[in-house]
Amino acid sequence: MAADGHGHSPIEQFEIKELLPIDIFGIDASLTNSGAYMLVALGLIFGFLYFSTGGRSLVPTRLQSISELIYEFVANTVRENVGSQGMQFFPLVFSLFIFVLVLNLLGMIPIPGVTFTVTSHIAITASLALMVISIVVFYGLYKHGLGFFKIFVPSGVPLALYPLLIPIEIISFISRPISLSVRLFANMLAGHIALKIFAGFIGVLLGAGVWAVLAPLPLALTVALTALEVLVAVLQAYVFAVLTCIYLSDAVHGSH
């Protein structure tokens, strides 16, 4: 059954559509709306950073000020959670933060038939999370060797408890990419479904004769939810960056 007055399901907005069929030696490399949105995000990020930092001056422009604020915000996040040694990973954390942020915000722009939220797909968020965990493991082994696995051995506990606590620590570590990806995916998915449903109620009530007087109620809720979703979009990008820093801290510092 349709979820709104226009006959569209709230799930339809998450459908991946092929925009440009591309076949490379039998491999389907077609451009989809998901890929197009990621390319747009990359273009916006590159353009913003280029124009905001290309003509640096002692008296910063508005774009330069915004760029510097984002830089300092991410840099402070890295220092607070990883320490000064973690600044070698600043480009990674900065790239993840601004990429996820722009993708989240792009999904908030209401363009009928076009709007798509890349981060509402678990395949995308899981890929980013697996990349982060892979870097943590490989760098941890590179810096600490097999000593990296001491992160699974809690310090200051009796030896007799190791058989119980070590499996728990391993499961906790393995669950990191799951929690990192599902948190972002679920928040974006649920928020956009709620927005679609309440927006649909507006059309239904407007076309329901006497009940049209109630249309302002879902409209007010839609406006409030939109403001909340913008906040969630920013917050989830920040949470993704913070958790990345926390996980990188294990690779940088090893077991304590």
VOROLO-923050 format. One line per 10 residues: number of its first residue (from 1); their letters; for each residue y, x negated, z negated of C-alpha. Coordinates in steps of 0.25 Angstrom, whole numbers, plus 2048, in hexadecimal, padded with zeros to 3 digits. Example, Ala and Ser with C-alpha at 12.3 -4.5 7.8 and 13.67 -1.06 7.14 Angstrom:
VOROLO-923050
1> as> 7EE/7CF/7E1 | 7FC/7C9/7E3
***
This chain:
VOROLO-923050
1> maadghghsp> 800/800/800 | 80E/7FB/803 | 816/7F6/7F7 | 823/7FA/7FC | 82B/804/805 | 82A/7FA/811 | 81B/7FA/811 | 81A/7EC/80D | 810/7E6/803 | 817/7DD/7F8
11> ieqfeikell> 80C/7D3/7FC | 810/7D2/80B | 81B/7C9/808 | 811/7BE/804 | 80A/7BF/811 | 809/7B2/819 | 80D/7B4/828 | 80B/7AB/833 | 818/7A8/83A | 814/79D/844
21> pidifgidas> 806/79A/848 | 803/78B/849 | 7F5/786/84C | 7F3/777/84A | 7E5/772/84F | 7DF/77F/84A | 7E6/77F/83D | 7EF/78B/83A | 7FD/785/836 | 805/792/839
31> ltnsgaymlv> 812/793/833 | 812/79F/829 | 81D/7A6/821 | 819/79D/815 | 81A/790/81D | 828/795/823 | 82D/798/815 | 829/78A/811 | 830/784/81D | 83D/78C/81A
41> alglifgfly> 83C/788/80B | 83B/779/810 | 846/77B/819 | 84F/781/80F | 84C/776/805 | 84E/76B/80F | 85B/771/813 | 860/774/805 | 85D/765/800 | 863/75F/80D
51> fstggrslvp> 870/766/80D | 872/766/7FE | 86F/757/7FD | 873/752/80A | 881/750/807 | 881/74C/7F8 | 88F/74B/7F2 | 894/748/7E4 | 899/756/7E4 | 88D/75E/7E7
61> trlqsiseli> 88D/76A/7F0 | 886/777/7EB | 87A/774/7F3 | 87A/766/7EE | 87B/76B/7E0 | 870/775/7E1 | 867/76A/7E7 | 86B/760/7DB | 868/76B/7D1 | 85A/76E/7D7
71> yefvantvre> 857/75F/7D7 | 85B/75D/7C9 | 854/769/7C4 | 847/764/7CB | 849/756/7C6 | 84B/75A/7B8 | 83F/763/7B9 | 837/757/7BD | 83C/74E/7B2 | 83A/758/7A7
81> nvgsqgmqff> 82C/75A/7AB | 827/74D/7B1 | 831/743/7AC | 839/739/7B4 | 82C/733/7BA | 82A/741/7C0 | 836/740/7C9 | 82D/739/7D4 | 828/748/7D5 | 836/74E/7D6
91> plvfslfifv> 835/74F/7E6 | 828/757/7E4 | 82D/760/7D9 | 83B/762/7E0 | 834/766/7ED | 82A/770/7E6 | 835/776/7DE | 83F/779/7E9 | 834/77D/7F3 | 82E/787/7EA
101> lvlnllgmip> 83C/78C/7E6 | 840/78E/7F4 | 833/795/7F8 | 835/79E/7EC | 843/7A2/7F0 | 840/7A3/7FF | 836/7AE/7FB | 841/7B6/7F4 | 849/7B8/801 | 846/7C6/805
111> ipgvtftvts> 843/7C6/814 | 83B/7D2/819 | 82E/7CD/820 | 832/7BE/81E | 833/7BC/80F | 828/7B3/80A | 825/7AC/7FD | 81D/79F/7FF | 81B/79D/7F0 | 814/7AA/7EF
121> hiaitaslal> 808/7A4/7F6 | 7FE/79D/7ED | 7FA/794/7F8 | 808/78E/7F8 | 80A/78D/7E9 | 7FC/787/7E8 | 7FE/77C/7F2 | 80B/778/7EB | 804/778/7DD | 7F8/770/7E3
131> mvisivvfyg> 801/766/7E9 | 808/764/7DB | 7FA/762/7D4 | 7F5/759/7DE | 801/750/7DD | 7FF/750/7CE | 7F1/74C/7CE | 7F3/741/7D9 | 7FF/73B/7D2 | 7F8/73C/7C5
141> lykhglgffk> 7EC/735/7CA | 7F5/72B/7D1 | 7FD/727/7C5 | 7F3/729/7BA | 7E6/727/7C1 | 7DA/72E/7BA | 7E3/72E/7AD | 7EA/73A/7B4 | 7DE/743/7AF | 7E2/740/7A1
151> ifvpsgvpla> 7EB/74C/7A2 | 7DF/754/7A0 | 7DC/74E/793 | 7E5/754/788 | 7EA/749/77F | 7EA/74A/770 | 7DE/754/76F | 7D0/751/769 | 7C6/74B/773 | 7BC/756/770
161> lypllipiei> 7C6/760/776 | 7C6/759/784 | 7BB/760/78A | 7C2/76D/788 | 7D1/769/78B | 7CE/760/797 | 7C9/76C/79F | 7D4/774/79B | 7DE/769/79F | 7D7/768/7AD
171> isfisrpisl> 7D7/777/7AF | 7E6/777/7AB | 7E9/76C/7B5 | 7E1/773/7C0 | 7E8/780/7BE | 7F6/77A/7C0 | 7F7/77C/7CF | 7F2/78A/7CD | 7FC/78E/7C3 | 807/786/7CB
181> svrlfanmla> 804/78E/7D7 | 801/79C/7D2 | 80D/79C/7C9 | 816/79B/7D5 | 80E/7A3/7DE | 80C/7AF/7D5 | 81B/7AF/7D0 | 820/7B0/7DF | 815/7BA/7E3 | 817/7C4/7D8
191> ghialkifag> 826/7C3/7D8 | 827/7C6/7E7 | 81D/7D2/7E6 | 825/7D8/7DB | 832/7D7/7E4 | 82B/7DD/7F0 | 825/7E9/7E8 | 833/7EC/7E1 | 83A/7EB/7EE | 830/7F4/7F4
201> figvllgagv> 833/7FF/7E9 | 841/7FF/7EE | 83E/803/7FC | 834/80D/7F7 | 83E/814/7ED | 849/814/7F8 | 840/81C/801 | 83B/825/7F6 | 846/82F/7F6 | 84A/833/7E8
211> wavlaplpla> 844/827/7E2 | 84E/81E/7EA | 857/81F/7DD | 84C/815/7D7 | 84D/80B/7E2 | 858/802/7DA | 84D/800/7CF | 844/7F7/7D7 | 850/7F1/7DE | 855/7EC/7D1
221> ltvaltalev> 847/7E7/7CE | 846/7E0/7DB | 854/7D9/7D9 | 84F/7D5/7CB | 842/7D0/7D0 | 848/7C8/7DB | 851/7C1/7D2 | 845/7BE/7C9 | 83D/7B9/7D5 | 848/7AF/7D9
231> lvavlqayvf> 848/7AA/7CA | 838/7A9/7CB | 839/7A2/7D8 | 842/797/7D2 | 83A/797/7C5 | 82D/795/7CC | 832/78A/7D4 | 836/783/7C7 | 829/786/7C0 | 822/780/7CC
241> avltciylsd> 82A/773/7CB | 829/772/7BC | 81A/774/7BC | 819/76A/7C7 | 821/760/7BE | 817/763/7B3 | 80B/760/7BB | 811/753/7C1 | 814/74F/7B2 | 805/74D/7B0
251> avhgsh> 804/744/7BD | 810/73C/7B9 | 80D/73A/7AA | 7FE/73D/7A9 | 7F7/740/79C | 800/73F/78F
***
